[in-house]
Amino acid sequence: MNKTCRLANSIKKVSSSFHQVSDIKTNTITKRFGRQDIDAFRSAAGVNTHTTFPVATVFGCTGFVGRYVVAALADAGYQVITPWRRNEFDIVNQRSMGDVGQVVAMRFDLKRYDSILDICARSNVVINCIGRDHKRIFDNVTVYNSNVESAEIISRACKETNVDRFIQLSLLNADKNSESEYWKQKGLAEEAALSNFDNTTIVRSANAYGTEDGFLNLIAKQIRIFPLIPLTQKGQAKVQPVFVGDVGRAVARTVLNSRTVGKTVELAGPEVFTWSQLVDTVARIIDEKPGGKVMIPEIVGQLVGYINEYTHTPGWTSDLPIRMSFDHVLPKEKPQNVMRFEDLGMTPVILEEAALEPLSRWRRKADYFMDVNYKN
Ligand SMILES: NC(=O)c1ccc[n+]([C@@H]2O[C@H](COP(=O)([O-])OP(=O)(O)OC[C@H]3O[C@@H](n4cnc5c(N)ncnc54)[C@H](OP(=O)(O)O)[C@@H]3O)[C@@H](O)[C@H]2O)c1
């Protein structure tokens, strides 16, 4: 650990024990403090903090889910560190999610362990939203690097810097024996996080949708462009989509709730659809006639996916047809160590209501969202 890191770590420990800000046993995590205490931490830790405590870091905050987690944590009064790696403009939106100085950017690189240590040493809670479901052909980052390596490195740094809690974002079907490469790597990532750090909580989410998703937007785009929508397994595999805003808030509530330590939190929306029903639902939302569907063999879908992966943001990837062939819903059984929305005091929103705004850009007949939802 370098000098800055040790200094920030010891300040965090002293500050935490003195103020009990991160005492997860007594769940005083939301306690607020006077301006003077905060200023002392600010100057000592070298972080431009605002008047809130404690500090939560969201790795992967530049991604789809990560930015909603940042918004929910800032809303809950956390000082949020937003690590970025390529372009500082990637976190410009996140800055405006809190008061001035509440959301702080720090640069990192997974290959530079000292940069991870430095960030973790300043954090009470660390959330890992880093992940990727495909390998970009012209990029040397693999699915393993983004999912397993990130979980392994960050959880190890959390242990080394005595972070209070670590939250690993995962998927409902994460399983190291899965046929899907993505689900397999997510299963391995969970294992790595749990074995490295005791105070880990796994948050397993179903397919999330929202303005920036590559899920319902992909279906809507296909409906607008193609006469036939490609599906595998006759479109009969089931999905249980969840609104990304609910995922963000659920992660913040997980952080606030000390009973979630060491548990798994499973998040899914209130409705189960088959892929075929989902295509019809999206068509209805964007006010298009539900078009035809074409059933393609997995291998054809995979080939198209491999070609797409040469592009910068492939919607349809080689792993997607495999995932479309399996149910991706909440398990029927709920073991004792599993918590869901209801245990966090939340009710997830209904897709036909929450997806109206994110999908409004695909409607031919309405230029603005107000046209579809405005009530005077
Ligand atoms: N989206 C869903 O429906 C869904 C559902 C359940 C669970 N999850 C999980 O939630 C997490 C976030 O998903 P998402 O949809 O938000 O993904 P995303 O939009 O693709 O964002 C991925 C994030 O990970 C970062 N990242 C990827 N590879 C990296 C690497 N090698 N080094 C450093 N940073 C890296 C990206 O940083 P750059 O911006 O710098 O590339 C970005 O911030 C993932 O773990 C995913 O498995 C997602």
The ligand as an SDF file (V2000), in Angstrom:
LIG
                    3D

 48 52  0  0  0  0  0  0  0  0999 V2000
  -27.6850   -4.5590  -17.6870 N   0  0  0  0  0  0  0  0  0  0  0  0
  -28.3340   -5.5670  -17.1440 C   0  0  0  0  0  0  0  0  0  0  0  0
  -29.4480   -5.9260  -17.5660 O   0  0  0  0  0  0  0  0  0  0  0  0
  -27.7560   -6.2810  -15.9630 C   0  0  0  0  0  0  0  0  0  0  0  0
  -28.5540   -7.2020  -15.2930 C   0  0  0  0  0  0  0  0  0  0  0  0
  -28.0300   -7.8560  -14.1920 C   0  0  0  0  0  0  0  0  0  0  0  0
  -26.7480   -7.6080  -13.7800 C   0  0  0  0  0  0  0  0  0  0  0  0
  -25.9850   -6.7280  -14.4460 N   0  0  0  0  0  0  0  0  0  0  0  0
  -24.6290   -6.5210  -13.9810 C   0  0  0  0  0  0  0  0  0  0  0  0
  -24.4730   -5.1660  -13.6200 O   0  0  0  0  0  0  0  0  0  0  0  0
  -23.1570   -4.7530  -13.9330 C   0  0  0  0  0  0  0  0  0  0  0  0
  -23.2040   -3.5370  -14.8560 C   0  0  0  0  0  0  0  0  0  0  0  0
  -23.8780   -3.8920  -16.0410 O   0  0  0  0  0  0  0  0  0  0  0  0
  -24.1750   -2.7820  -17.1370 P   0  0  0  0  0  0  0  0  0  0  0  0
  -25.3170   -3.2500  -17.9370 O   0  0  0  0  0  0  0  0  0  0  0  0
  -24.2090   -1.4530  -16.4770 O   0  0  0  0  0  0  0  0  0  0  0  0
  -22.8820   -2.8810  -18.0590 O   0  0  0  0  0  0  0  0  0  0  0  0
  -22.2610   -1.7350  -19.0170 P   0  0  0  0  0  0  0  0  0  0  0  0
  -23.2570   -0.6950  -19.3310 O   0  0  0  0  0  0  0  0  0  0  0  0
  -21.6040   -2.4650  -20.1300 O   0  0  0  0  0  0  0  0  0  0  0  0
  -21.1320   -1.0730  -18.0900 O   0  0  0  0  0  0  0  0  0  0  0  0
  -20.0180   -1.7980  -17.7650 C   0  0  0  0  0  0  0  0  0  0  0  0
  -19.1300   -1.0000  -16.8660 C   0  0  0  0  0  0  0  0  0  0  0  0
  -17.9970   -1.8040  -16.5710 O   0  0  0  0  0  0  0  0  0  0  0  0
  -16.8270   -1.0770  -16.9500 C   0  0  0  0  0  0  0  0  0  0  0  0
  -15.8350   -2.0380  -17.4390 N   0  0  0  0  0  0  0  0  0  0  0  0
  -16.0360   -3.0790  -18.2680 C   0  0  0  0  0  0  0  0  0  0  0  0
  -14.8820   -3.7380  -18.4600 N   0  0  0  0  0  0  0  0  0  0  0  0
  -13.9420   -3.0930  -17.7300 C   0  0  0  0  0  0  0  0  0  0  0  0
  -12.5670   -3.2930  -17.4870 C   0  0  0  0  0  0  0  0  0  0  0  0
  -11.8980   -4.3050  -18.0440 N   0  0  0  0  0  0  0  0  0  0  0  0
  -11.9150   -2.4210  -16.6640 N   0  0  0  0  0  0  0  0  0  0  0  0
  -12.5710   -1.4040  -16.0930 C   0  0  0  0  0  0  0  0  0  0  0  0
  -13.8730   -1.1570  -16.2620 N   0  0  0  0  0  0  0  0  0  0  0  0
  -14.5600   -2.0020  -17.0650 C   0  0  0  0  0  0  0  0  0  0  0  0
  -17.2530   -0.1040  -18.0220 C   0  0  0  0  0  0  0  0  0  0  0  0
  -16.3150    0.9640  -18.0360 O   0  0  0  0  0  0  0  0  0  0  0  0
  -16.0770    1.8540  -19.3640 P   0  0  0  0  0  0  0  0  0  0  0  0
  -17.2940    2.7460  -19.4630 O   0  0  0  0  0  0  0  0  0  0  0  0
  -14.8430    2.5970  -19.0600 O   0  0  0  0  0  0  0  0  0  0  0  0
  -15.9770    0.8870  -20.4990 O   0  0  0  0  0  0  0  0  0  0  0  0
  -18.6240    0.2940  -17.4890 C   0  0  0  0  0  0  0  0  0  0  0  0
  -18.4980    1.2540  -16.4890 O   0  0  0  0  0  0  0  0  0  0  0  0
  -22.4590   -5.9340  -14.5860 C   0  0  0  0  0  0  0  0  0  0  0  0
  -21.7350   -6.6130  -13.6220 O   0  0  0  0  0  0  0  0  0  0  0  0
  -23.6020   -6.7860  -15.0650 C   0  0  0  0  0  0  0  0  0  0  0  0
  -23.2420   -8.1260  -15.1060 O   0  0  0  0  0  0  0  0  0  0  0  0
  -26.4530   -6.0500  -15.5360 C   0  0  0  0  0  0  0  0  0  0  0  0
  1  2  1  0
  2  3  2  0
  2  4  1  0
  4  5  1  0
  4 48  2  0
  5  6  2  0
  6  7  1  0
  7  8  2  0
  8  9  1  0
  8 48  1  0
  9 10  1  0
  9 46  1  0
 10 11  1  0
 11 12  1  0
 11 44  1  0
 12 13  1  0
 13 14  1  0
 14 15  2  0
 14 16  1  0
 14 17  1  0
 17 18  1  0
 18 19  2  0
 18 20  1  0
 18 21  1  0
 21 22  1  0
 22 23  1  0
 23 24  1  0
 23 42  1  0
 24 25  1  0
 25 26  1  0
 25 36  1  0
 26 27  1  0
 26 35  1  0
 27 28  2  0
 28 29  1  0
 29 30  1  0
 29 35  2  0
 30 31  1  0
 30 32  2  0
 32 33  1  0
 33 34  2  0
 34 35  1  0
 36 37  1  0
 36 42  1  0
 37 38  1  0
 38 39  2  0
 38 40  1  0
 38 41  1  0
 42 43  1  0
 44 45  1  0
 44 46  1  0
 46 47  1  0
M  CHG  2   8   1  16  -1
M  END
$$$$
